[in-house]
Amino acid sequence: MKNSVWAVLAAVLWMALPAGGDPGDERILLARDAARSGDRNRLVQLAPPTGHVLDPYPEYWALSNQLARSVEPDAPRIQDFLQRHAGSWVAEKLRGEWLRNLGKRGDWAQLAAEFPNMEQPEQDLKCYQFQARLQNGDRAALDEARPLWFSLVDTPESCVPVLQTLVREALVGPDEMWFRIRRLMEAKRLAGARAVASWLPVDQQPGPSDLERASTNPATYFDRQPINFSASRQGRELALIALARIARDDPQAAYVRSARIDERLSGAERSYAIGQIAWQAAVRLLPEAHVWYKAAGDTPMSDEQAAWRVRAALRAGDWRAVRSAVESMPPGLREQPDWSYWLGRAQQALGNREAARKEFARIAGHPTFYSILAGEELGQTFTLPAKARATSVDEAELARQTPGLQRAIALFRLDLRTEGTREWNWTLRNKDDRFLLAAAQLAQQLGIYDRAINAADRTRNEHDYSLRYLAPFRDRIEPNAKSRDLDTGWVYGLMRQESRFVTAARSGVGAQGLMQIMPATGQWVAGKLGMKGFNVGWLQDPDTNVMLGTTYMRMVLAGLDNHPVLASAAYNAGPGRAKKWKDSKPLEGAVYAETIPFNETRDYVKKVMANSVIYSALLEGRAPSLKGRLGTIPASDGRGGSDLGSAAPGAGLE
């Protein structure tokens, strides 16, 4: 009964908005084209509402265009739009653009009045608000802004005056300035570092081109440092910056050079230098990294450096160092499930069973990689939570009648996926579980699988894993998986991460379709299968996409020790890299996954492997051990490379 009611409701909504059937559709698409081309006159003509569900969009595009072009836009008209569409995503977006316009014009009174209406202000808007408060004599704004000095890497233009005020008011001194210069140079933000360097006391400012030379040609710059470089603060800092830059290309060469100047540096400066070298060595999976991290002592580290300190200790099998590295992390980083799990494992290895149990218990009970592993350490097999009660007709109707969801669905129908996704996500903010489940059911019925997963993923207390881990296209996927002797849960787990089952999905690097296959990979696999006349359009056909994708999965699996962790890494980053990331000794699968050098691939592999366990529970009624699936990664054979080609199919979608 429930399914038939849902089918009727979904059909009614979809029939009400057929592709090309609403006479207002053409106007929306023409307005979008005008917005993209900057045709202001056409936008003005198309902006007046006609009763279409997407009426706010042409008007928003017209006002947005005006804000981008006008020195003094029509404020009453903007305020009228914001009032009429209060709480909508387009209102939030327009308000943000208006605040940027006000900030650039220095209209601080209007900005201060309007800023509190922003629900999710971005960092540049927060800095404009700091400026407005400072203009009004609110010195508390400086105390609130000071943490930005230490955390902000990508620095919006609006934040620069705030940082300058911190310097002018002596709330940061030369030590903090050099700290920020170092962090910016580590992150390859040369322009930002130059700006901060210009705020230093005159006697500490580097020469006009010193930072650039230390960054772009660091070995030559370092080797030509004068013998008396240590007499000045800027001389030592520039040497350290050059060493850190050399380490990005060759940690061992940086280490050799650091020994030359060791006696001329302070203890803190030596620790910083060796910490930079250790970090870059760890990212390259060099065995020396662990020793160098130990030599770095308690030098301050960014979150990324601190994480690689743990990873270097994991690769070295030094559980005491793992415990020390996690415990020394900043509190916000330390509380992440990744590090709670590894701290628990370290405590367990060191015989501290109760301390280990507390760490595992703190994160167990969720459908995530480390949560499942923590549960297994406590003796718990992953089990699906009780399924939420069926969505009622009233709950379904409430979701169907919600304007934000109606707009999102219409946008998807018009193939405006970016706008549709933003509208959908915005509408679901702060919604309760019952609404989320109704929205997920609606999206599933309409075949908008990625948004069905998105909605179901947000529930906090009531869950429906058949929506959270959808398994569509079973008539295509299961036969392909079985014919290639692949675990169906693993195939679904990978596909969920790749495309969220959007048949037309296309990544920024060109991967396409359900299994996000790169054209070069598709052509290569098709050739291996004897398929003639490959055309990139094949990848948009679900049947061909799944056939090529599962064939490639079987090929990388067979070529990489039949190990799903290695094959998952290969599917995302290429077989050669997956093989290169092995160690000279066998590695626990979870250690291999955690120490993958590419952030995207590391996250991808962990999610695919956790997904595979959950899909097995859904499809087969039982969950295998995740730790068992991760297994042990065999030692490298020393040859490197792969005969499977280097083109990875895709990068995965959220």
C-alpha positions as CSV (number, residue, x, y, z in Angstrom):
1,M,0.0,0.0,0.0
2,K,2.8,2.4,1.0
3,N,4.7,1.9,-2.3
4,S,1.6,2.4,-4.4
5,V,0.7,5.6,-2.7
6,W,4.2,6.9,-3.2
7,A,4.2,5.9,-6.8
8,V,1.0,7.8,-7.5
9,L,2.2,10.9,-5.7
10,A,5.5,10.8,-7.5
11,A,3.8,10.3,-10.9
12,V,1.5,13.2,-10.2
13,L,4.3,15.6,-9.4
14,W,6.5,14.4,-12.3
15,M,3.6,14.6,-14.8
16,A,2.9,18.1,-13.5
17,L,6.4,19.1,-14.6
18,P,7.2,17.2,-17.8
19,A,10.3,18.0,-19.7
20,G,9.4,20.7,-22.2
21,G,5.8,20.5,-21.1
22,D,5.5,23.6,-18.9
23,P,5.2,26.6,-21.2
24,G,7.3,28.6,-18.7
25,D,10.3,26.3,-19.0
26,E,11.7,28.0,-22.1
27,R,11.7,31.4,-20.2
28,I,13.7,29.9,-17.4
29,L,16.3,28.4,-19.7
30,L,16.5,31.6,-21.7
31,A,17.0,33.6,-18.5
32,R,19.7,31.2,-17.4
33,D,21.5,31.6,-20.8
34,A,21.1,35.4,-20.5
35,A,22.6,35.3,-17.0
36,R,25.6,33.3,-18.2
37,S,26.2,35.6,-21.1
38,G,25.6,38.8,-19.1
39,D,22.7,40.0,-21.3
40,R,21.3,42.5,-18.9
41,N,18.4,43.7,-21.1
42,R,17.2,40.2,-21.8
43,L,17.3,39.4,-18.1
44,V,15.2,42.4,-17.3
45,Q,12.6,41.3,-19.9
46,L,12.5,37.7,-18.6
47,A,12.5,38.6,-14.8
48,P,8.8,39.3,-14.2
49,P,7.0,36.3,-12.7
50,T,4.6,34.2,-14.7
51,G,3.4,31.6,-12.1
52,H,6.2,29.2,-12.8
53,V,7.6,27.3,-9.8
54,L,11.1,28.7,-10.7
55,D,9.9,32.3,-11.0
56,P,12.4,33.5,-8.3
57,Y,15.4,32.5,-10.5
58,P,15.1,34.9,-13.4
59,E,14.5,37.7,-11.0
60,Y,17.5,36.6,-8.9
61,W,19.7,36.4,-12.0
62,A,18.6,39.9,-13.0
63,L,19.3,41.4,-9.5
64,S,22.6,39.5,-9.3
65,N,23.7,40.9,-12.6
66,Q,22.8,44.4,-11.4
67,L,24.9,43.9,-8.2
68,A,27.8,42.9,-10.3
69,R,27.6,45.9,-12.6
70,S,26.2,48.7,-10.5
71,V,28.0,51.0,-8.2
72,E,24.8,51.7,-6.3
73,P,22.2,49.0,-7.0
74,D,18.5,49.3,-6.4
75,A,18.4,48.6,-2.7
76,P,14.6,48.8,-2.2
77,R,14.1,46.2,-5.0
78,I,16.7,43.9,-3.5
79,Q,15.1,44.2,-0.1
80,D,11.7,43.5,-1.6
81,F,13.0,40.3,-3.2
82,L,14.6,39.2,0.1
83,Q,11.3,39.7,2.0
84,R,9.2,37.9,-0.6
85,H,11.6,34.9,-0.8
86,A,12.7,34.9,2.9
87,G,14.4,31.7,3.9
88,S,15.1,30.5,0.3
89,W,18.4,29.6,-1.1
90,V,18.2,32.4,-3.8
91,A,17.5,34.9,-1.0
92,E,20.6,33.7,0.9
93,K,22.7,33.9,-2.2
94,L,21.5,37.4,-3.2
95,R,21.9,38.7,0.3
96,G,25.5,37.5,0.3
97,E,26.2,39.3,-3.0
98,W,24.6,42.4,-1.7
99,L,26.7,42.3,1.4
100,R,29.8,42.0,-0.8
101,N,28.7,45.0,-2.7
102,L,28.1,47.0,0.5
103,G,31.5,46.0,1.8
104,K,33.3,47.1,-1.3
105,R,31.5,50.4,-1.2
106,G,32.2,50.9,2.6
107,D,28.5,51.1,3.4
108,W,29.1,49.8,6.9
109,A,25.8,50.8,8.5
110,Q,23.7,49.0,5.9
111,L,26.1,46.0,6.0
112,A,25.9,45.8,9.8
113,A,22.1,45.9,9.7
114,E,21.8,43.2,7.0
115,F,24.5,40.8,8.0
116,P,22.6,39.1,10.9
117,N,20.0,37.9,8.4
118,M,22.7,35.7,6.7
119,E,22.3,32.1,7.9
120,Q,25.6,30.7,6.6
121,P,28.0,33.6,5.9
122,E,31.2,32.7,4.1
123,Q,34.6,33.9,5.5
124,D,34.8,37.0,3.3
125,L,31.4,38.2,4.6
126,K,32.5,37.6,8.2
127,C,35.5,39.8,7.6
128,Y,33.3,42.5,6.1
129,Q,31.3,42.3,9.3
130,F,34.5,42.6,11.4
131,Q,35.3,45.8,9.4
132,A,31.9,47.2,10.0
133,R,32.2,46.6,13.8
134,L,35.7,48.2,13.8
135,Q,34.3,51.2,12.0
136,N,31.8,51.4,14.8
137,G,34.5,51.3,17.5
138,D,33.8,47.7,18.6
139,R,37.2,46.6,19.8
140,A,35.8,43.2,20.8
141,A,35.8,42.4,17.1
142,L,39.7,42.3,17.2
143,D,39.7,39.6,19.9
144,E,37.2,37.6,17.9
145,A,39.2,38.1,14.7
146,R,42.7,37.3,16.2
147,P,42.4,33.5,15.7
148,L,42.2,34.2,11.9
149,W,45.8,35.2,12.0
150,F,46.8,31.6,12.8
151,S,44.2,29.7,10.9
152,L,43.4,31.6,7.7
153,V,45.4,30.4,4.7
154,D,43.3,31.5,1.7
155,T,42.8,35.1,2.6
156,P,39.8,36.9,1.1
157,E,40.5,40.6,0.2
158,S,38.0,41.6,2.9
159,C,40.1,40.0,5.6
160,V,43.3,41.9,4.8
161,P,42.3,45.2,6.6
162,V,41.3,43.1,9.6
163,L,44.7,41.4,9.7
164,Q,46.4,44.8,9.2
165,T,44.5,46.2,12.2
166,L,45.7,43.3,14.4
167,V,49.3,44.4,13.5
168,R,48.6,48.1,13.9
169,E,47.1,47.5,17.4
170,A,50.0,45.3,18.4
171,L,47.8,42.2,18.9
172,V,50.3,40.2,16.9
173,G,54.1,40.8,16.9
174,P,57.1,39.8,14.8
175,D,57.1,36.2,16.0
176,E,53.4,35.8,15.0
177,M,54.1,37.5,11.7
178,W,56.9,35.1,10.9
179,F,54.7,32.2,12.0
180,R,52.0,33.3,9.5
181,I,54.6,33.8,6.7
182,R,55.9,30.3,7.2
183,R,52.4,28.8,7.1
184,L,51.5,30.8,4.0
185,M,54.7,29.7,2.2
186,E,54.1,26.1,3.2
187,A,50.7,26.4,1.6
188,K,52.2,28.0,-1.6
189,R,50.6,31.4,-0.9
190,L,53.5,33.6,-2.0
191,A,51.4,36.8,-2.5
192,G,49.9,36.5,1.0
193,A,53.3,35.9,2.5
194,R,54.7,38.9,0.8
195,A,51.9,41.1,2.1
196,V,52.5,39.9,5.7
197,A,56.3,40.4,5.3
198,S,55.6,44.1,4.4
199,W,54.0,44.6,7.8
200,L,57.1,43.4,9.7
201,P,59.4,45.9,11.5
202,V,61.7,47.5,9.0
203,D,64.8,45.8,10.4
204,Q,63.2,42.3,9.8
205,Q,61.7,42.8,6.4
206,P,63.2,40.6,3.6
207,G,64.3,42.1,0.4
208,P,61.8,42.7,-2.4
209,S,62.4,39.4,-4.2
210,D,63.8,37.2,-1.3
211,L,60.6,35.3,-0.6
212,E,60.1,34.6,-4.3
213,R,63.7,33.4,-4.8
214,A,63.5,31.2,-1.7
215,S,60.4,29.6,-3.1
216,T,61.0,29.3,-6.8
217,N,64.7,28.4,-6.8
218,P,65.2,27.3,-3.2
219,A,68.3,25.1,-3.6
220,T,70.3,27.9,-5.3
221,Y,69.0,30.5,-2.9
222,F,69.9,28.3,0.1
223,D,73.3,27.4,-1.2
224,R,74.2,31.1,-1.8
225,Q,73.2,32.2,1.7
226,P,76.0,34.4,3.1
227,I,78.1,32.9,5.9
228,N,76.7,35.5,8.3
229,F,73.0,34.9,7.5
230,S,72.2,33.8,11.1
231,A,73.0,37.3,12.3
232,S,69.5,38.5,11.2
233,R,66.1,37.1,11.9
234,Q,65.1,37.5,8.2
235,G,68.2,35.6,7.1
236,R,67.4,32.6,9.3
237,E,63.7,32.7,8.3
238,L,64.5,32.8,4.6
239,A,66.9,29.9,5.0
240,L,64.1,27.9,6.8
241,I,61.6,28.7,4.0
242,A,64.0,27.6,1.4
243,L,64.7,24.3,3.3
244,A,60.9,23.7,3.6
245,R,60.5,24.3,-0.2
246,I,63.5,22.0,-1.0
247,A,61.8,19.3,1.1
248,R,58.7,19.4,-1.1
249,D,60.8,18.1,-4.0
250,D,63.5,16.1,-2.2
251,P,63.3,15.6,1.6
252,Q,66.7,13.9,1.8
253,A,68.4,16.8,0.0
254,A,66.8,19.2,2.4
255,Y,68.0,17.1,5.4
256,V,71.6,17.2,4.1
257,R,71.4,20.9,3.7
258,S,69.8,21.4,7.2
259,A,72.8,19.7,8.8
260,R,75.1,22.4,7.3
261,I,73.4,25.2,9.2
262,D,72.3,23.3,12.3
263,E,74.6,25.1,14.7
264,R,73.5,28.5,13.5
265,L,69.8,28.0,14.3
266,S,68.0,28.1,17.6
267,G,66.5,24.9,19.0
268,A,63.0,26.0,17.9
269,E,64.3,26.8,14.4
270,R,66.0,23.4,14.1
271,S,62.9,21.7,15.2
272,Y,60.8,23.6,12.7
273,A,63.2,22.7,9.8
274,I,63.3,19.0,10.7
275,G,59.5,19.0,11.1
276,Q,59.0,20.3,7.6
277,I,61.4,17.7,6.2
278,A,59.7,14.9,8.2
279,W,56.3,16.0,6.9
280,Q,57.3,15.9,3.2
281,A,59.1,12.6,3.8
282,A,56.0,11.1,5.3
283,V,53.8,12.1,2.4
284,R,56.3,10.3,0.2
285,L,56.1,7.3,2.5
286,L,59.9,7.4,3.1
287,P,61.0,5.3,6.1
288,E,63.2,8.2,7.4
289,A,60.1,10.2,8.1
290,H,59.4,8.6,11.5
291,V,62.9,9.2,12.8
292,W,62.8,12.8,11.6
293,Y,59.5,13.4,13.2
294,K,60.9,12.2,16.5
295,A,63.8,14.6,16.1
296,A,61.4,17.5,15.5
297,G,60.1,17.2,19.1
298,D,57.2,19.4,20.1
299,T,57.6,22.0,17.3
300,P,54.2,23.6,16.5
301,M,52.6,21.8,13.5
302,S,49.7,22.4,11.2
303,D,46.8,19.8,11.3
304,E,48.2,18.2,8.1
305,Q,51.7,17.9,9.6
306,A,50.3,16.4,12.8
307,A,48.2,13.9,10.9
308,W,51.2,12.7,8.9
309,R,53.2,12.3,12.2
310,V,50.7,9.7,13.2
311,R,50.8,8.1,9.8
312,A,54.6,7.9,9.8
313,A,54.4,6.1,13.1
314,L,51.8,3.7,11.8
315,R,54.0,2.8,8.8
316,A,56.9,2.2,11.2
317,G,54.8,0.1,13.5
318,D,55.7,2.2,16.5
319,W,52.6,2.2,18.7
320,R,54.1,4.2,21.5
321,A,54.9,7.0,19.0
322,V,51.3,6.7,17.6
323,R,49.9,7.3,21.0
324,S,52.2,10.2,21.7
325,A,51.5,11.8,18.3
326,V,47.7,11.5,18.7
327,E,47.8,12.8,22.3
328,S,49.8,15.9,21.2
329,M,47.3,16.9,18.5
330,P,45.2,20.1,18.9
331,P,41.9,19.2,20.6
332,G,39.7,19.7,17.5
333,L,41.9,17.4,15.5
334,R,42.4,14.9,18.3
335,E,38.6,14.4,18.6
336,Q,38.1,13.1,15.1
337,P,37.1,9.4,14.8
338,D,40.2,8.6,12.8
339,W,42.6,9.5,15.6
340,S,40.4,8.1,18.4
341,Y,40.5,4.8,16.6
342,W,44.3,4.8,16.2
343,L,44.8,6.0,19.8
344,G,42.6,3.1,20.9
345,R,44.7,0.7,18.8
346,A,47.9,2.1,20.3
347,Q,46.6,1.8,23.8
348,Q,45.5,-1.8,23.0
349,A,49.0,-2.7,21.7
350,L,50.6,-1.2,24.8
351,G,48.4,-3.2,27.1
352,N,46.1,-0.4,28.2
353,R,42.8,-2.3,27.5
354,E,40.5,0.0,29.4
355,A,41.9,3.1,27.8
356,A,41.5,1.4,24.4
357,R,37.9,0.4,25.2
358,K,37.0,4.0,26.0
359,E,38.4,5.3,22.7
360,F,36.6,2.6,20.7
361,A,33.3,3.0,22.6
362,R,33.3,6.8,22.0
363,I,33.1,6.4,18.2
364,A,31.4,3.0,17.6
365,G,27.9,2.6,16.4
366,H,27.9,4.7,13.2
367,P,28.1,3.6,9.5
368,T,31.6,5.0,8.9
369,F,35.0,3.4,8.3
370,Y,36.5,4.0,11.7
371,S,33.3,3.6,13.6
372,I,32.8,0.1,12.1
373,L,36.4,-0.9,12.9
374,A,36.0,0.4,16.5
375,G,32.9,-1.7,16.9
376,E,34.7,-4.7,15.7
377,E,37.5,-4.1,18.2
378,L,34.7,-4.2,20.9
379,G,33.5,-7.5,19.5
380,Q,30.5,-6.0,17.7
381,T,29.6,-7.0,14.1
382,F,28.1,-4.2,12.1
383,T,24.3,-4.5,12.1
384,L,21.7,-2.4,10.3
385,P,19.7,-0.1,12.6
386,A,16.0,-0.7,13.0
387,K,14.2,0.6,10.0
388,A,12.2,3.8,10.5
389,R,8.5,3.5,10.4
390,A,6.9,4.0,7.0
391,T,6.3,7.6,5.8
392,S,2.7,8.6,6.1
393,V,0.6,10.1,3.3
394,D,0.6,13.4,5.2
395,E,4.4,13.4,5.6
396,A,4.8,12.6,1.9
397,E,2.4,15.4,1.0
398,L,4.3,17.9,3.2
399,A,7.5,17.1,1.4
400,R,5.8,17.3,-2.0
401,Q,4.3,20.7,-1.3
402,T,7.5,22.2,0.1
403,P,8.5,25.1,-2.3
404,G,12.2,24.5,-2.0
405,L,11.9,20.8,-3.0
406,Q,9.5,21.7,-5.8
407,R,12.1,24.2,-7.2
408,A,14.9,21.6,-6.8
409,I,12.9,19.0,-8.7
410,A,12.1,21.4,-11.5
411,L,15.7,22.4,-11.8
412,F,16.7,18.8,-12.1
413,R,14.1,18.3,-14.7
414,L,15.6,21.2,-16.7
415,D,19.1,19.6,-16.3
416,L,20.2,22.5,-14.1
417,R,21.8,20.1,-11.7
418,T,24.1,22.6,-9.9
419,E,21.2,24.9,-9.0
420,G,19.0,21.9,-8.2
421,T,21.5,20.4,-5.8
422,R,22.0,23.7,-4.0
423,E,18.3,24.3,-3.7
424,W,17.7,20.7,-2.4
425,N,20.5,20.9,0.2
426,W,19.5,24.3,1.4
427,T,15.8,23.2,1.8
428,L,16.9,20.2,4.0
429,R,18.8,22.3,6.5
430,N,17.5,21.9,10.0
431,K,14.7,19.5,9.0
432,D,13.7,16.6,11.3
433,D,14.1,13.0,10.5
434,R,10.5,12.5,9.3
435,F,10.8,15.2,6.7
436,L,14.2,13.9,5.6
437,L,12.9,10.4,5.1
438,A,9.9,11.8,3.1
439,A,12.2,13.8,0.9
440,A,14.4,10.8,0.4
441,Q,11.4,8.7,-0.6
442,L,10.2,11.4,-3.0
443,A,13.6,11.7,-4.7
444,Q,13.9,7.9,-5.0
445,Q,10.5,7.7,-6.7
446,L,11.5,10.4,-9.2
447,G,14.8,8.6,-9.9
448,I,16.9,11.5,-8.4
449,Y,19.1,8.9,-6.5
450,D,21.9,11.2,-5.4
451,R,19.4,13.5,-3.5
452,A,17.6,10.5,-2.1
453,I,20.9,9.4,-0.6
454,N,21.7,12.9,0.5
455,A,18.4,13.3,2.4
456,A,18.5,9.8,4.0
457,D,22.2,10.4,5.0
458,R,21.1,13.3,7.2
459,T,18.8,11.5,9.6
460,R,19.9,11.5,13.3
461,N,17.7,9.1,15.1
462,E,15.4,7.3,12.6
463,H,17.1,5.7,9.7
464,D,16.2,3.9,6.5
465,Y,19.4,2.3,5.1
466,S,17.5,1.1,2.0
467,L,17.4,4.8,1.1
468,R,20.7,5.8,2.5
469,Y,22.4,3.0,0.6
470,L,20.2,2.7,-2.5
471,A,20.8,-0.2,-4.9
472,P,19.2,0.8,-8.2
473,F,19.9,-0.8,-11.6
474,R,20.2,-4.2,-10.0
475,D,19.2,-5.9,-13.3
476,R,22.3,-4.3,-14.8
477,I,24.8,-4.4,-11.9
478,E,24.3,-7.8,-10.3
479,P,24.7,-9.9,-13.5
480,N,27.9,-7.9,-14.4
481,A,29.3,-8.4,-10.9
482,K,28.6,-12.1,-10.9
483,S,29.9,-12.8,-14.4
484,R,33.2,-11.2,-13.4
485,D,33.3,-12.9,-10.0
486,L,33.1,-9.5,-8.1
487,D,31.6,-9.0,-4.7
488,T,28.3,-7.2,-5.4
489,G,28.6,-5.2,-2.2
490,W,32.0,-3.9,-3.2
491,V,30.7,-2.9,-6.7
492,Y,27.7,-1.0,-5.2
493,G,30.0,0.5,-2.6
494,L,32.3,1.8,-5.2
495,M,29.5,3.0,-7.5
496,R,27.8,4.9,-4.7
497,Q,31.0,6.8,-4.1
498,E,31.7,7.4,-7.7
499,S,28.3,8.7,-9.0
500,R,25.6,8.3,-6.4
501,F,23.9,6.5,-9.3
502,V,23.5,9.6,-11.5
503,T,23.7,8.1,-15.0
504,A,24.7,11.4,-16.5
505,A,27.3,12.3,-13.9
506,R,30.5,13.9,-15.2
507,S,33.5,14.8,-13.1
508,G,35.7,17.9,-13.5
509,V,38.4,15.7,-15.1
510,G,36.0,14.1,-17.6
511,A,35.0,10.8,-15.9
512,Q,31.5,9.8,-16.9
513,G,28.5,7.8,-16.1
514,L,27.5,5.5,-13.2
515,M,31.0,4.2,-12.7
516,Q,32.8,7.5,-13.6
517,I,35.0,6.1,-16.3
518,M,37.6,8.2,-18.0
519,P,37.4,8.2,-21.8
520,A,41.0,6.8,-22.1
521,T,40.2,4.0,-19.6
522,G,37.0,3.2,-21.4
523,Q,38.7,3.0,-24.7
524,W,41.5,0.8,-23.3
525,V,39.0,-1.6,-21.6
526,A,36.9,-1.7,-24.7
527,G,39.9,-2.7,-26.8
528,K,40.8,-5.5,-24.3
529,L,37.2,-6.8,-24.8
530,G,37.6,-6.6,-28.6
531,M,35.0,-3.9,-29.0
532,K,35.6,-1.9,-32.1
533,G,34.9,1.8,-32.9
534,F,34.9,3.1,-29.3
535,N,33.1,6.4,-28.9
536,V,33.1,8.4,-25.7
537,G,29.3,8.5,-25.9
538,W,29.3,4.9,-24.9
539,L,30.1,6.0,-21.4
540,Q,26.7,7.7,-21.0
541,D,24.9,4.4,-21.7
542,P,24.3,2.7,-18.3
543,D,24.6,-0.8,-19.7
544,T,27.9,-0.1,-21.5
545,N,29.2,1.9,-18.6
546,V,28.6,-0.8,-16.0
547,M,30.0,-3.5,-18.3
548,L,33.2,-1.5,-18.9
549,G,33.5,-0.4,-15.2
550,T,33.1,-3.9,-13.7
551,T,35.5,-5.3,-16.3
552,Y,38.1,-2.7,-15.2
553,M,37.4,-3.6,-11.5
554,R,38.1,-7.3,-12.3
555,M,41.3,-6.4,-14.2
556,V,42.7,-4.2,-11.5
557,L,41.7,-6.7,-8.8
558,A,43.5,-9.5,-10.7
559,G,46.5,-7.3,-11.2
560,L,46.8,-6.2,-7.6
561,D,46.9,-9.4,-5.5
562,N,43.1,-9.8,-5.7
563,H,43.0,-7.2,-2.9
564,P,39.9,-4.9,-2.8
565,V,41.7,-2.1,-0.9
566,L,44.5,-2.0,-3.6
567,A,41.9,-2.2,-6.4
568,S,39.8,0.5,-4.9
569,A,42.8,2.8,-4.7
570,A,43.7,1.9,-8.3
571,Y,40.2,2.7,-9.5
572,N,40.5,6.2,-8.1
573,A,44.2,7.0,-8.6
574,G,45.5,4.4,-11.1
575,P,47.1,0.9,-10.6
576,G,50.6,2.2,-10.7
577,R,50.1,4.5,-7.7
578,A,48.2,1.8,-5.7
579,K,51.2,-0.5,-6.2
580,K,53.7,2.2,-5.4
581,W,52.0,2.9,-2.0
582,K,52.8,-0.6,-0.7
583,D,55.6,-1.0,1.8
584,S,58.7,-3.1,1.9
585,K,56.9,-5.2,4.5
586,P,53.3,-6.4,4.7
587,L,51.0,-3.7,6.0
588,E,47.7,-4.0,7.8
589,G,45.0,-2.9,5.3
590,A,43.7,-0.1,7.5
591,V,47.3,1.3,7.8
592,Y,47.7,1.2,4.1
593,A,44.4,3.0,3.6
594,E,45.2,5.7,6.2
595,T,48.6,6.4,4.7
596,I,47.6,6.9,1.1
597,P,49.3,10.1,0.2
598,F,46.4,11.6,-1.9
599,N,43.8,13.1,0.4
600,E,41.0,12.3,-2.1
601,T,42.0,8.7,-2.6
602,R,42.5,8.1,1.1
603,D,39.0,9.3,1.8
604,Y,37.6,7.4,-1.2
605,V,39.1,4.0,-0.3
606,K,37.8,4.3,3.3
607,K,34.3,5.1,2.1
608,V,34.2,2.5,-0.5
609,M,35.3,-0.2,1.9
610,A,32.8,0.8,4.6
611,N,30.1,1.0,1.9
612,S,30.9,-2.5,0.8
613,V,30.2,-3.9,4.3
614,I,26.9,-2.0,4.6
615,Y,25.8,-3.1,1.1
616,S,26.6,-6.7,2.0
617,A,24.4,-6.4,5.1
618,L,21.6,-5.0,2.9
619,L,21.9,-7.4,0.0
620,E,22.9,-10.6,1.8
621,G,21.4,-10.1,5.2
622,R,24.8,-10.2,7.0
623,A,27.8,-7.9,7.3
624,P,31.3,-9.3,6.8
625,S,34.1,-8.0,9.0
626,L,35.5,-4.8,7.7
627,K,38.9,-5.5,9.3
628,G,38.8,-8.9,7.6
629,R,38.0,-7.3,4.2
630,L,40.9,-4.8,4.7
631,G,43.2,-7.8,5.4
632,T,46.9,-7.4,4.9
633,I,48.6,-5.7,2.0
634,P,51.4,-7.8,0.7
635,A,54.9,-6.3,0.6
636,S,56.1,-4.5,-2.5
637,D,57.9,-6.6,-5.0
638,G,60.1,-3.7,-5.7
639,R,59.2,-3.5,-9.4
640,G,56.6,-0.7,-9.2
641,G,54.4,0.3,-12.1
642,S,51.6,-1.8,-13.6
643,D,50.6,-3.3,-16.8
644,L,47.0,-2.0,-16.4
645,G,47.6,1.5,-17.6
646,S,47.6,4.7,-15.6
647,A,44.3,6.2,-16.3
648,A,42.0,6.1,-13.3
649,P,38.3,5.9,-14.1
650,G,37.0,8.5,-11.8
651,A,37.4,10.6,-8.6
652,G,34.1,9.9,-6.8
653,L,31.2,12.3,-6.0
654,E,29.7,13.5,-2.8
